[in-house]
Amino acid sequence: MATASRVDLDGNTIRPMTICMIGAGGFIGSHLCEKVLAETPHTVLAVDTINLAAICTPADYNTRPLDTIYSNFIDALPVVKYCSENSKRLIHFSTCEVYGKTIGSFLPKDSPLLKDPAYFLLTEDASPCIFGPIEKQRWSYACAKQLIERLIYAEGAENGLEFTIVRPFNWIGPRMDFIPGIDGPSEGVPRVLACFSNNLLRGEPLKLVDGGHSQRTFVYIKDAIEAVMLMIENPARANGHIFNVGNPHNEVTVRQLAEMMTQVYSKVSGEASLEVPTIDVSSKEFYGEGYDDSDKRIPDMTIINKQLGWNPKTSLWDLLESTLTYQHRTYAQAVKQATSKPVTS
């Protein structure tokens, strides 16, 4: 535990605080715990239970919509209510999925407006949240997350709840997700980067859903945790705000991501001639009936930069190298053993 005096962005001494962290054993929580315990005098009350673990994997949204809605809205209600009734500050982790589809996705393909970033850039206090039709249950996650955001905001407006809402844009790094059949269910489908990591570890083709044309941005988990620490230790600047936390400079299509990951994994695994093909699959084939997607997720970073002076630092290549190095060291041998087991009847 660090004992040196810490100061906030305004030069005020930061007093030690007690932080109750729900989901402390997960990807974000574990990295945040490490940061807090290693560098601050704060105390962490770590909580990680199945009942409080939200479903946040796209493959589950349209196949387990009820569990998705309950885990992301209903199960979060007691936490919000407790904080509001007991004057406790709440930092809530939402998602960039609350934005849904961009305005630009509804423009004609030959529209000159498609070149205007205003139709794609996602801004916390201005961009509409546009979801697909009800039968596209993929939006159950985004809708549940948006509703809990609205509840938190209402508690702040009516009952004085002090809150900060975080909207992560693809936070990437070690421990980010499971590898099917190794540290997760054999039939599970993790999020895109872990999905590609699994393919690379097994030497299997990387599957591109609907051609891999969707665009995403990726930010390194250590950069993102720096942003969260600023929110924790600067309540005067963070309270009442919703913050995008991403890296708009690390924007790629899913197809480009697959190509880049193959190059990086070739380096970290020592397989200089590694060639892993890609194959196109439909979203229905990959995710099942009821899936829908957004075209782009590019965060506007104006508010977090103005309030907290935060900017991401790590390039896409560097964050992929760090992540895939961890994946290779942690899982390569286990995957090799799993795939070499004889088949029994």
N, C-alpha and C positions, 0 to 999 in steps of 0.2 A: 504494500500500500504506500502511495506517495504521501509525504508529509509536508512538502514545500507549500507555501502559501500560493493560492491561485487567485487571479483577478479576472473580472469579466471584461467585456469589450469597452466598457466605460471607465475602467480603472478601479472598480470597486472590489474589495476583497470578497471572495466567494466562501461563504460559510459551509462547513460540511453538512451534507444532507443525507436523508435516508430515502432510497429509491426502491419502490416495489416494482419489480420487473416481471410482467406476465409473459411467458413464452421465453424464459431465459435460456433454455436449452436448445432453442432453435437457431437458425442461421443468423438472423440479425441479433437476437438476444445474446447468443454466445460471444459474438464479436464485441457487442456493447459492454457486456460484463467484463471481458478481458481489459478493455480500455479503461473503464471506470476503476476497477480494482488495481490496475497497474500504475495509473497516473494521477489518481485523485484520492482525497481523504474520505470520499463518500462511502456510505454503507449500502450494500445491495441486499434486498430481500428477494431472492430468486424463486419464482413460481413457474412451474411448467407441468401442467396436467393435461390429459387428453381432452377433458371437457372444455378447456380454454384454448385449445389449439384450433385455429381457423383453417378451413379448407381453402387453399390458394393455388391449386393446380388446375390449369385449363381443362385437362382431360376429365376432371370430376364435375365441372360446372353444369354440363348438360346431362350427365349420367346420374349425378347425385344432387339435384337442385335443392331438395329439401334440407339435406345436411349442410349444403353450402349456405343457404339462407339462415339457418339456425345458428351455425357456428360463427358467422360473420355479423349477424345482427342480434338475434335473441340472446346468445351467450355473452355478448358484450354489454348488454343493458345493465346488469348488476354492477359492473365496474364503473360505468358512467354515473349511475345513480349514487353509488357510494361516494365517489369523488365530489359530486355536486352537493350531497347532503352533509359531508364532513369537511368541506372547504379544502379539499386536496387538489393539487394541480394535476392535470391529466395531459400526457403526451400520447396521442393516439396514432397508430400506424394504419394508414388507409392504403390506397393503391392508385397508380396512374390509370387503372381500368375505369375509374369513375367518370373519366372523360368520354368513354365509349368511342364512337366514330368521329372523325373530323368533319368540319363543314365541307372541306375540299373533296371528301369522298363522294359527295352528292353532286358535284359539278360534272358537266359533260366532259368526256375525255379530250375533246378538242378545245376546251375553254381556255382562254389566255389567263384566266384567274388562277389556274393551277400553278402558275409560276410565282404567285404572291404568297409568301410565307404566312401572312395573316390568316389564311384559310386552313393552316395546318398547325401552327404553334399553339401549344396548350398553356393557357394562363389561368392561374388559380381563381382570380376574381372576375373573369370576363368570359371564358370559354363555356359554351353550353355543354351539358352532359347528354349525349345522343346515343341511345341504345337501339338495338334491333327490336323486331316484334316479339310479343310474349312467347310465341311458339319457339323462338330461338333461345332456349334456356341457358345458353352460354352466358347470357347477360344477368343471370341470377346472382352471380358474385358481385358484379359491378353495382347492381341495383341495391343489394344488401349493404355494401360498403358506402354507397352514397347516402342511404337512409340513416346509417349510424352517424355519418358526418353531420347530417342535418339535425339529428337529435342533439349531438354535442354542441353544435352552434346555437341551437335553441336554448339549451341549458345555460349557455353562457349569456345569452341575451336576456332571459327571464329570471334566472336564479344566480347569476354571477359566477358560474363555473369558470375557473381559469384553465384554459386549454391551448394546446398546439396540435395541429393535425399535420402529419407527414404523408406525402404522396410519393412513394418510391417509384423510380423508373428503372426497373431491371438492375437491381443491385447484384453484383457478381463477385465471387471469390471463393476461397476454400470453405467447405461445409455447406455450399449453397443449396444442395438438393440431394436426393437419393440416387443410387445406381441400382436399377431393377435387378432383383435376385441376389444382390450382395448386401446392401444395407436398406433394402426396401422391398416391397412386394414384387414378385416375378412378373406379374402382368401389369404393373403400374406404368404410367407414362409421366415422367418428370417434365419440368419446363424446358424450354428450347435448348439452353446451353448445356444443361445436364443430360438432356436427351442426345445431343450430338456427342458429348463426352462419352456416354455409354456406347454409342456406335463406334467411335474411334478406338476405345479400349478393346472392343470385341472384333474390330476389323470389319464391321458391317456397313452397308451403304447408309448414308445420311439422308433421311427422308425429308423432303421439302413439301410442306403442306401448301396446296394450291399454287405450286410453282415457286414458293419462297419469295414472293414479291413484296410482302408486308415489310415495312421499315420500322426499326426499333433503335433505341439508344441504350447504351450500357455504361454503368458507373461502377468503379471499384468499391468493394465493401468498406475498405479502410478510409477512403475519401468520404463515403456516406456517413460513417460513424463519427467522423470529425464534425460533420454538419449537425448530427444529433447531439453531440456534446455541447455545441454552441447553443442549441435550443435549451438544453437542461440548465446550463450555467448562466444564461442570459434571459431570464423570464420577462424582464421589462421590455425586451425587444421581440420576444417570441410569442408572448401570450396573445391569444385572439387571432393568430395568423394560421393560414394554411400554406405549407411550403412544398413546392416541387423539389425533389432531390434527385437529380440525374445529371447526365453529361451530354448535352446536345452536340458536342464535337465528335462523340463516338457513335455517329449515326451510320447504320448499314442496313441493307436488305437482309432477310434471313438467308437468302442464297449466298450473298457475300460473306455473311458470318460463317456459313458452313465451309466455304473455301478458305477463309482465313484461319479457322480452327484447325483444319487439316494441315496447313503449313506450320502452325505453331506446334501442334502435337508431333509432327515429324521431327521438329527440333528437340523438344523436351524428352521424347522417347528414344532419341538416337537412331530412329529409322529414317535415314536420309532419303530413301526412295519410296517412302510411304505414299501409296495412292489409294484413296478411299472414294469410291464413286458416290454420286448423289442420284436419287430417284425421286420423281414427282409423284405425290399421292394427293388424292382429294381430301378435303377436310372431313367429309362424311366418312370416308374410309379410315382416316386416322383417329378422329375424335368421336365419331358416331353421329347419329341424327340429332339435329338441333344446334349444331355448332355455327357460329358466326364470328367475324373478326373485324378488327379495326385496321385501317390502312397504314397509319403512322402514329407514333407516339413521341413527339418532340417537345420537351419541356421548355417553357419560358423560365429563365432563372433570375428575372429582374427582382422579384420580391425578396428571395433569400439572400441575394447579393446586397441589396439595399439594407435589409434589417440586420444581417449577421456577417456580411462581408465574406461569404463563403463561395468558393469556386472549386470545381473538381480539378484534380491534377493529373490523374493517371490515364495514359493513352489506352486505346482499345487493345493494341498489340501487347502492351505490358500487363494489363489486367488478365488477358487471356493466357499469357505465358505463366503468370503466377498461379492462376487457377488450374490450368492443365498440368502444371508441374505437381501441384498437390494431388490432383486426381490420379495421375500416373503413379506417384509414389505410394498412394494410399490403396488404390484399387487394382492396379495392373496384375499383380500376382494372384489376387483372389479371383479376378475374372478369368485368368488363364486356367486356374484350378477348376473353376466352375464349368468352363466350356470343355474341359478335357475329361470330365467324368463319363464313364461308360453308361450307355443307355440300358436300363433294365426294364423288363416287361412286368 
